[in-house]
Amino acid sequence: MTVDLGKGSEFNMTSSVASAPAGKITFDVKNDGTMLHEMVVVPEPAGGVDALKQADGTADEANAVGEAPDIEAGATKSVTLDLKAGKYVLLCNLPGHFAGGMWTTFTVS
């Protein structure tokens, strides 16, 4: 699946699909923006995405299951994760990015 970062607006994050079957999933993460970005995969907490927000505006990524770090503008990185069924949040946790709305949800069934 493809995840586009910064496409149309710097803090946009969109996924080519909203769900996938459990097991190994390859995320091809493309930075269409002009800034450095990353994609962190975190299980969605019971309280939803808002429950991830910390006092400094970043997301709590203590339970992250994987990431594609430090993706320069115009670059693409791939990461393959073995995911169990559940809801996940894909997010950029660089300063100001998560607080700016750079996240999307993804379901594994």
Steps between C-alpha positions, in 0.01 A plus 500: 500500500611855439501775762541855368645764731458870428295451183288809434584650840819455704332323793271271295537126544295270277496127446418323172276258692301530825546138606699183439497139621709407804855388432795656324416841353748706302461876527662695215526846654551790260582851616329735254561799727790739540590412862649195671227254609463152649225242535450332836243219543325495839202290615201732540421531872147453637466878531574551131768714339454780756617260773845491334556876537761598759542838670770607251272427201680184391340156501577235759684243291605271786287221348617557141526181296729644234598802299655639186730770643656814353347516153649793310288709261447309176624171647321169556569243773340161548435310820337157539318430825324189626175646634224335699132587454409836647491872440823691449606862466761596241663825607792734462639584844758762408449821704173669403398244237260278702349810664461643148281205404756277330341162570247255359335183625537153355315175578648150493238223486 
